[in-house]
Amino acid sequence: MEKRYSEMTEYELKQEIAALSEKARKAEQLGIVNEYAVLERKIDMAKAYLLDPALIQTKTTYQIKDTEEEFYVEYLNGVFAWGYRVSAPNKEDALPISMLTQKD
């Protein structure tokens, strides 16, 4: 049985990210778009466990990685930031903290 990301050490997480990145690269080369997207999300999840949630400030707007969208963080729960996309303020959403970057 595989370990959860929350149970892995930093070394194990980095190994998992490397393995997932290789699988994602192959899926992209083969044009398997759905598998590539799933693997990218798994990589984002694993990376979230390598970050310190204290680096994310609540009541702050961040840019979502690889998009032009902005995300307003209401609160944190573990490695997830809960809030809403600025483009859809009436719909609560949660993102792994690894998907948030400082606005330019």
N, C-alpha and C positions, 0 to 999 in steps of 0.2 A: 504494500500500500504506500502510495506516495505521501510525502510530507506536505503540509500546508505551508504557504509562504511565510506565515507568521511563526512557524516552528523552525524555519531554516536559519542557519548562521549566515553571516555576511558572505563568507566564502561560497557556501552552497547557493545562495541567491545569485551571486555573480556567475557561477557555473551554469545555473538554470537560464540566466539571461543570455549567456553565450550560446547555449544549445538552442534556445528559442530563436535567437537572431539568425542562426545558421538555417534553421527550418524555414523561417520567414523569407530569407534570401532565396532559397530554393523554390518556395511557393511563388514568389514574385517572378522568378525567371521562367517558371512553367506557366505563368499566367493564371494561377489559381487564386483569384482575387478574394474569395470568401475566406479561404484558409489563411491567406496573408493577413487579412484584417483581424481575424481571431488571434493569431500569433502576436500581432502588434499590441493588442489589448492585454494579452498575458504578459508581455514584456513590460508594459506600463504598470501592471499590477505588481510584478516582482520588483521593479525599480522603486515603487512607492514604499516598500518595506526597507529599502536602504536609506530613505530620507528621514529626517527628524521632523515630525509634524509641527513642532514648535516654530519652524521656519515659516509656516503659513499663518498669516494674520487673518483673524476673522474680521468681518465688516469691511473687507477690502476687495477690490476688483483685480482679477488676474486675467491674463490672456491664456486661452487654451492652446496647448502645444500644437504646432503645425496647422493652425487655423487663424482666421482673423476674428473669431468669436471671443467675447469676454465673458468671464464667469465671476459672479459676486458670491463670496464665501460668507455664509451666515454662521456656520459652526463646523467643527471637526469632530469626527467619530473614528478613532483609530487612524488609518491612513487614507480615509476618505474625507473630502471637503464637500459639505452639503450646502446648497444654495440654489442659485438659478443662473441661467444664461441671460445676459443682459437683453438679448433679442427676444426672450420669452420669460418675462419676469413673473408670470403667474403659474409657472410650472416648476416645482421643486425637482432638483437633480442632484446626483452625487457623482463626483469624479475622483479617481485616485490622485493623490497630491502630486504625483510625478507628472501629471498632465498639465499642471499649472506653471506658468512662467510670469515673471514681472512684465508689466505692460511696457512697451517701448515709448 
